Amino acid sequence: MKFSEYSISPEIKNNLEKLGFIKPTDIQFKSIPPIMRGEDLLAIAQTGTGKTAAFAIPILNSIHSSKVSKRSEGIKCLVMVPTRELAIQITDVFNNIGGHLKVKTASIFGGVEQDSQILRLEKGIDILVTTPGRMFDFLHQGHLRLNRVETLVLDEADHMLDLGFKKDIEDVLRFLPKDRQTLFFSATIDKTIKKTAYSLIKGNAIHIQISPNDPVSKNIEHSVSNIQMDDKRFFLERIIKENPASKMLIFVRTKVRAERVAAAMKRVFIEAETIHGDVEQLDRFAVMERFKAGTTKILIATDVSSRGIDIPHVEFVVNYDIPEKPENYVHRIGRTGRGKMKGFAISFCSKEEKPLLDEIEKLIGKTIHLIQITKANYKETINFKVEEEKDDWQSIMDQIETIDKGRKKKKK
C-alpha cells in the first residue's frame, strides 16, 4: 500500500512524495491505522525504521482535519523525548511532513534562554515537542497548560527511563486530560518499560513489535576487531584516512575521552568535532549543522547524543569504546543504515572490554562478526605510527640542537 492510497489530506500526501516517502515502513504500516482510529499504542521497533513519521503522519492529519478545535484552545499533542537533539529532530519531521498545513509545531528544551520559547508558546502552537525538565519549568511558571492535550506521545521511552525520567512521566499525567490517546514508542522492551507502558495506555491498546529477535537493522554490516586500548587511535586514523570522503560518527565512553580522541586526530592532521554534555547547546546546534551539511566529516560523540543524531549519509559508525550498557550498542550503530541506506559499523574491543562485548552479543542474540587482524597488519599500523612519531621527535631535537649551536657561536 502506498501513501497515496491512505485516507490522509492531499497536502500531507504531496509533502510525503516530495520527501521521497512512497511506501510506509513496517512500523508505519502497522501504526498509522490504529492511531488514526484514536487507539492507544505500544510500539517496539529498532532505530532507523521510521518511528517518528509513524506517529507524525496521523497526528498531523487529525489536527489538520479537525473542524472544531482552535489553536487558542491550547496544545493538542504533547511529545516527550529524552534529549534536546531528539526534540529538534522530531520537530523537523513534523514541520517537513506538515508543510503548508495550518498546524504549528514547536520544541522547548533546556540549555538555551527561555524568552524565545515562551514567546513561541504565547503565540499558540498545536504540537509541542519537549524534554521533561524545561516542560516542568514552564508548567510551574504558568507559561504552559496541557489541559487540552488530545494525544500524548512518549518517544525513545527506554532512553527516558535510563536517564531517570520515570517520575517525570508519571507526574505529567496530573496535568493531562484522562480522556486522551497515548502512544508509547521504544526501541527496546524490558520489565520496567512494560510496567511503565501498561500504567499509561488503555487495557485494549494495540501492541506492535517489529523485528524483536534482531534489534539491529538489516541495512547495517557490523563487525568487531580486537585492538588494545592504547592502539585504538592508530586504527581510527587508518580507517579515516582510507575513507576520506566518508561521513563518520565515532562513539566514546566519556566527555574527557571524546576530547582526547579529537586531540589525537588533530595531531595527525584529521579535523574532528565533538558533541557531549559539556558542549554548550548553541555550539551543539552548530556542530550538528556542520555534520549534517558535510563540512564536518568526523564527529566524536558520547552516548548521551546517540539518540538525537539522525543525520543522512553517515556511512560509518565506529565504537571506539565498547558501550557499558548493551542497549546503547543498538542505538549507536543505528545512526547508520537508516531508511533504505546501507551502513557499516565497526567496534574496537580491547581485552578489558570483552565482558561488555559478551553482554551485547547476548542482547542481540548473535555473535558479531570478528574481523581478524593479522600480526603483520597490526604491527604495520602501529610501527608506521611509532616511526612517524620518532621522526617528529627527531625533528624537534634537531631544531633544539641547531638553536644551541647558534647560541654557542654568539657567545664566542
C-alpha positions as CSV (number, residue, x, y, z in Angstrom):
1,M,0.0,0.0,0.0
2,K,1.3,3.4,-1.0
3,F,0.9,6.7,1.0
4,S,-1.2,8.0,-2.0
5,E,-3.8,5.3,-1.1
6,Y,-4.1,6.4,2.6
7,S,-7.1,8.5,3.8
8,I,-4.9,11.5,4.6
9,S,-5.0,15.1,3.4
10,P,-3.7,15.9,-0.1
11,E,-1.2,18.3,1.4
12,I,0.4,15.6,3.5
13,K,0.5,13.2,0.5
14,N,2.3,15.9,-1.5
15,N,4.8,16.5,1.2
16,L,5.5,12.8,1.7
17,E,6.1,12.5,-2.1
18,K,8.5,15.4,-2.1
19,L,10.4,13.8,0.8
20,G,10.6,10.6,-1.1
21,F,8.2,8.7,1.1
22,I,6.3,6.4,-1.3
23,K,5.5,3.3,0.7
24,P,5.3,3.0,4.5
25,T,7.9,1.1,6.5
26,D,6.7,-1.8,8.6
27,I,6.3,0.3,11.8
28,Q,4.4,3.0,9.8
29,F,2.1,0.4,8.1
30,K,1.1,-1.1,11.4
31,S,0.9,2.0,13.5
32,I,-0.8,4.6,11.3
33,P,-4.3,3.0,11.0
34,P,-4.8,2.4,14.8
35,I,-3.5,5.9,15.6
36,M,-5.9,7.4,13.1
37,R,-8.7,5.4,14.8
38,G,-7.8,7.1,18.1
39,E,-6.5,3.9,19.8
40,D,-3.7,3.7,22.3
41,L,-0.5,2.1,21.1
42,L,2.6,0.4,22.5
43,A,5.2,0.1,19.7
44,I,8.6,-1.5,19.8
45,A,10.8,-1.0,16.8
46,Q,14.6,-0.7,16.2
47,T,16.1,2.6,15.5
48,G,16.1,3.9,11.9
49,T,12.7,2.2,11.0
50,G,10.7,5.5,10.7
51,K,9.1,5.6,14.1
52,T,8.7,9.4,14.1
53,A,6.8,9.5,10.8
54,A,4.6,6.6,12.1
55,F,3.0,9.0,14.7
56,A,3.6,12.3,12.9
57,I,1.6,11.5,9.9
58,P,-1.7,10.5,11.7
59,I,-1.3,13.3,14.3
60,L,-0.8,16.0,11.7
61,N,-3.8,14.6,9.7
62,S,-6.0,14.6,12.7
63,I,-5.3,18.2,13.8
64,H,-5.5,19.4,10.2
65,S,-8.8,17.7,9.6
66,S,-10.4,18.9,12.8
67,K,-13.1,21.5,12.1
68,V,-14.0,22.4,15.7
69,S,-10.7,22.8,17.6
70,K,-8.8,26.1,17.5
71,R,-5.2,26.8,18.4
72,S,-6.4,29.3,21.1
73,E,-7.9,26.4,23.0
74,G,-4.5,25.0,23.8
75,I,-1.9,22.4,22.7
76,K,-3.4,19.3,21.0
77,C,-0.4,17.0,21.1
78,L,2.4,16.6,23.6
79,V,5.5,14.7,22.5
80,M,8.0,13.9,25.3
81,V,11.6,13.0,24.4
82,P,14.8,12.4,26.4
83,T,17.3,14.8,24.7
84,R,17.4,18.2,23.1
85,E,18.8,16.8,19.8
86,L,15.9,14.4,19.5
87,A,13.4,17.2,20.2
88,I,14.8,19.2,17.3
89,Q,14.9,16.2,15.0
90,I,11.3,15.3,15.7
91,T,10.1,18.9,15.3
92,D,11.8,19.0,11.9
93,V,10.0,15.8,10.8
94,F,6.6,17.3,11.9
95,N,7.4,20.6,10.0
96,N,8.6,18.8,6.9
97,I,5.6,16.4,6.7
98,G,3.2,19.2,7.8
99,G,4.4,21.8,5.3
100,H,1.6,24.1,4.0
101,L,-0.7,22.9,6.7
102,K,-2.2,25.3,9.3
103,V,-0.6,23.2,12.0
104,K,2.1,24.7,14.1
105,T,4.8,22.5,15.8
106,A,7.5,23.8,18.2
107,S,10.1,22.4,20.6
108,I,11.2,23.5,24.0
109,F,14.3,22.2,25.9
110,G,16.9,23.3,28.4
111,G,20.3,24.7,27.8
112,V,19.1,27.8,26.0
113,E,17.4,31.0,27.2
114,Q,13.7,30.8,27.9
115,D,12.4,34.1,26.4
116,S,12.1,33.0,22.7
117,Q,10.5,29.7,23.8
118,I,7.9,31.5,26.0
119,L,7.1,33.9,23.1
120,R,6.5,30.9,20.8
121,L,4.1,29.3,23.3
122,E,2.2,32.6,23.8
123,K,1.6,32.9,20.0
124,G,-0.1,29.5,20.2
125,I,1.0,26.0,18.9
126,D,-0.7,22.8,18.1
127,I,2.1,20.3,18.8
128,L,4.7,20.6,21.5
129,V,7.9,18.5,21.4
130,T,9.7,18.8,24.7
131,T,12.2,17.4,27.2
132,P,10.9,16.9,30.7
133,G,13.0,19.5,32.6
134,R,12.0,22.6,30.5
135,M,8.4,21.4,30.3
136,F,8.0,21.3,34.0
137,D,9.8,24.6,34.4
138,F,7.2,26.2,32.1
139,L,4.3,24.4,33.8
140,H,5.3,25.7,37.2
141,Q,5.9,29.2,35.8
142,G,2.4,29.3,34.3
143,H,3.7,29.6,30.7
144,L,2.3,26.2,29.6
145,R,-1.1,24.5,30.0
146,L,-1.7,20.9,29.0
147,N,-5.4,20.6,29.9
148,R,-6.5,20.4,26.2
149,V,-4.0,17.7,25.1
150,E,-5.7,15.0,23.0
151,T,-2.6,12.9,22.3
152,L,0.5,12.1,24.4
153,V,3.5,10.6,22.7
154,L,6.4,9.1,24.6
155,D,9.3,8.6,22.1
156,E,12.5,6.8,22.9
157,A,10.8,5.7,26.1
158,D,13.6,3.3,27.0
159,H,16.2,6.0,27.0
160,M,13.9,8.3,29.0
161,L,13.8,5.6,31.7
162,D,17.5,5.1,31.5
163,L,18.0,8.8,32.2
164,G,15.8,8.7,35.3
165,F,12.7,10.3,33.8
166,K,10.2,7.7,35.2
167,K,8.8,10.0,37.8
168,D,8.5,12.9,35.3
169,I,6.5,10.6,33.0
170,E,4.2,9.7,35.9
171,D,4.0,13.4,37.1
172,V,2.9,14.8,33.8
173,L,-0.3,12.8,33.9
174,R,-1.6,15.1,36.6
175,F,-1.7,17.9,34.0
176,L,-3.3,15.9,31.2
177,P,-6.9,15.1,30.5
178,K,-7.8,11.5,31.4
179,D,-9.7,11.1,28.1
180,R,-6.7,11.2,25.8
181,Q,-4.8,9.0,23.3
182,T,-1.4,7.7,24.5
183,L,1.3,6.5,22.1
184,F,4.3,4.7,23.6
185,F,7.3,4.2,21.3
186,S,10.5,2.4,22.3
187,A,13.5,0.7,20.6
188,T,13.8,-1.9,23.3
189,I,11.5,-3.6,25.8
190,D,12.1,-5.0,29.3
191,K,10.1,-5.4,32.5
192,T,10.5,-1.8,33.6
193,I,9.4,-0.5,30.2
194,K,6.4,-2.8,30.1
195,K,5.3,-1.8,33.6
196,T,5.5,1.9,32.8
197,A,3.8,1.5,29.4
198,Y,0.9,-0.5,30.9
199,S,0.4,2.2,33.5
200,L,-0.2,4.8,30.8
201,I,-2.0,3.1,28.0
202,K,-5.6,1.7,28.0
203,G,-6.1,-2.0,28.5
204,N,-7.3,-2.5,24.9
205,A,-4.2,-0.7,23.4
206,I,-2.7,-2.0,20.2
207,H,0.7,-3.8,20.7
208,I,3.2,-3.7,17.9
209,Q,6.7,-5.3,17.9
210,I,8.9,-5.1,14.8
211,S,11.9,-7.5,14.4
212,P,12.0,-8.5,18.1
213,N,14.7,-11.2,17.5
214,D,17.2,-8.9,15.9
215,P,17.3,-5.3,17.1
216,V,20.0,-4.4,14.5
217,S,18.8,-3.1,11.1
218,K,19.4,-5.5,8.2
219,N,21.0,-2.5,6.4
220,I,23.9,-2.4,8.8
221,E,27.0,-4.6,8.3
222,H,28.5,-4.6,11.8
223,S,31.8,-6.2,13.0
224,V,34.3,-6.1,15.7
225,S,38.1,-6.1,15.9
226,N,40.4,-6.9,18.8
227,I,42.5,-3.8,19.4
228,Q,44.4,-2.9,22.6
229,M,43.2,0.3,24.3
230,D,46.4,2.3,23.6
231,D,46.4,1.3,19.9
232,K,42.9,2.3,19.1
233,R,43.8,5.8,17.9
234,F,46.2,4.3,15.2
235,F,43.4,2.2,13.8
236,L,40.9,5.0,13.9
237,E,43.3,7.2,11.9
238,R,43.8,4.4,9.4
239,I,40.1,3.9,8.8
240,I,39.5,7.7,8.4
241,K,42.5,8.1,6.0
242,E,41.4,5.1,3.9
243,N,37.9,6.5,3.6
244,P,38.5,10.3,3.2
245,A,35.1,11.1,1.6
246,S,33.0,9.2,4.2
247,K,31.0,10.8,6.9
248,M,31.9,9.0,10.2
249,L,30.4,9.0,13.7
250,I,32.8,7.9,16.5
251,F,31.4,6.9,19.9
252,V,33.4,7.0,23.1
253,R,32.5,6.4,26.7
254,T,33.2,9.8,28.4
255,K,33.4,13.5,27.7
256,V,37.1,13.6,28.5
257,R,37.7,10.7,26.2
258,A,35.9,12.5,23.4
259,E,38.2,15.5,23.7
260,R,41.3,13.3,23.9
261,V,40.4,11.3,20.8
262,A,39.7,14.6,18.9
263,A,43.1,15.9,20.0
264,A,44.8,12.7,18.9
265,M,43.3,13.0,15.5
266,K,44.3,16.6,15.2
267,R,47.9,15.6,15.8
268,V,47.8,13.5,12.7
269,F,46.0,16.3,10.7
270,I,42.5,14.9,10.9
271,E,39.9,17.5,11.8
272,A,37.2,16.2,14.1
273,E,34.5,17.8,16.2
274,T,33.0,16.6,19.5
275,I,29.5,16.6,20.9
276,H,28.7,15.7,24.5
277,G,27.1,17.1,27.7
278,D,29.8,19.7,28.4
279,V,29.4,21.3,24.9
280,E,27.2,24.4,25.1
281,Q,23.8,24.0,23.5
282,L,24.3,26.6,20.8
283,D,27.6,25.1,20.0
284,R,26.0,21.6,19.8
285,F,23.5,23.0,17.2
286,A,26.3,24.5,15.2
287,V,28.3,21.2,15.3
288,M,25.3,19.2,14.2
289,E,24.5,21.6,11.3
290,R,28.1,21.3,10.1
291,F,28.0,17.5,10.3
292,K,24.6,17.5,8.5
293,A,25.9,19.7,5.8
294,G,29.0,17.6,5.4
295,T,31.5,20.4,6.2
296,T,32.4,18.3,9.2
297,K,33.1,14.7,8.2
298,I,34.2,13.3,11.6
299,L,32.1,13.6,14.7
300,I,33.1,12.2,18.1
301,A,30.1,11.7,20.5
302,T,29.2,10.2,23.8
303,D,26.1,8.0,24.4
304,V,24.0,11.0,25.6
305,S,23.9,12.1,22.0
306,S,23.4,8.8,20.3
307,R,19.6,9.0,20.2
308,G,19.5,12.6,18.8
309,I,21.7,12.1,15.8
310,D,19.6,11.4,12.7
311,I,21.9,12.6,10.0
312,P,21.6,11.3,6.4
313,H,24.5,9.5,4.7
314,V,26.5,8.5,7.8
315,E,28.5,5.7,6.2
316,F,30.5,4.6,9.2
317,V,29.8,4.3,12.9
318,V,32.9,3.4,15.0
319,N,32.6,2.2,18.5
320,Y,35.9,3.5,19.7
321,D,34.9,2.3,23.2
322,I,32.5,-0.6,23.7
323,P,29.4,0.8,25.4
324,E,28.8,-0.1,29.1
325,K,25.1,-0.7,28.5
326,P,24.5,-3.3,25.8
327,E,21.3,-1.5,24.6
328,N,23.5,1.5,23.6
329,Y,25.2,-0.6,21.1
330,V,22.0,-0.9,19.1
331,H,21.3,2.8,19.4
332,R,24.8,3.8,18.4
333,I,25.1,1.7,15.3
334,G,21.5,2.6,14.3
335,R,22.9,6.0,13.3
336,T,24.0,4.4,10.1
337,G,22.0,2.3,7.7
338,R,18.9,4.4,8.2
339,G,15.8,4.0,6.0
340,K,17.0,2.2,2.9
341,M,20.6,3.2,3.1
342,K,23.4,0.8,3.7
343,G,25.8,1.4,6.6
344,F,28.9,0.0,8.2
345,A,29.7,-0.2,12.0
346,I,32.9,-1.4,13.5
347,S,33.8,-1.8,17.1
348,F,37.3,-1.7,18.7
349,C,37.3,-4.2,21.6
350,S,40.2,-4.4,24.0
351,K,40.9,-7.3,26.3
352,E,39.3,-5.4,29.2
353,E,36.1,-4.8,27.2
354,K,35.5,-8.4,26.3
355,P,32.8,-8.9,29.0
356,L,30.9,-5.9,27.7
357,L,31.0,-7.4,24.2
358,D,29.6,-10.6,25.6
359,E,26.7,-8.8,27.0
360,I,26.0,-7.1,23.7
361,E,26.0,-10.4,21.8
362,K,23.7,-11.8,24.4
363,L,21.3,-8.9,23.9
364,I,21.2,-9.1,20.1
365,G,21.1,-12.9,20.1
366,K,24.1,-13.5,17.8
367,T,27.8,-13.3,17.6
368,I,29.2,-10.1,16.0
369,H,31.4,-10.9,13.0
370,L,35.0,-10.7,14.1
371,I,37.5,-9.1,11.7
372,Q,40.8,-10.9,12.3
373,I,43.8,-8.5,12.2
374,T,47.0,-10.4,11.3
375,K,50.1,-9.7,13.4
376,A,51.8,-8.2,10.3
377,N,48.9,-5.9,9.6
378,Y,48.6,-4.9,13.3
379,K,52.4,-4.3,13.5
380,E,52.4,-2.4,10.3
381,T,49.8,0.0,11.6
382,I,51.4,0.6,14.9
383,N,55.1,0.6,13.7
384,F,54.3,3.2,11.0
385,K,52.9,5.5,13.6
386,V,55.7,4.9,16.0
387,E,58.2,5.7,13.3
388,E,56.3,8.8,12.3
389,E,56.3,9.9,15.9
390,K,60.0,9.3,16.2
391,D,60.6,11.4,13.0
392,D,58.5,14.2,14.6
393,W,60.5,13.9,17.8
394,Q,63.8,13.8,15.9
395,S,62.8,16.9,14.0
396,I,62.2,18.8,17.3
397,M,65.5,17.6,18.7
398,D,67.3,18.7,15.5
399,Q,65.8,22.2,15.9
400,I,66.9,22.4,19.5
401,E,70.4,21.3,18.6
402,T,70.6,24.0,15.8
403,I,69.4,26.7,18.3
404,D,72.0,25.6,20.8
405,K,74.8,25.7,18.2
406,G,73.7,29.2,17.2
407,R,73.9,30.4,20.9
408,K,77.4,29.0,21.3
409,K,78.6,30.8,18.2
410,K,77.2,34.1,19.5
411,K,78.9,33.7,22.9
412,K,82.3,33.2,21.1
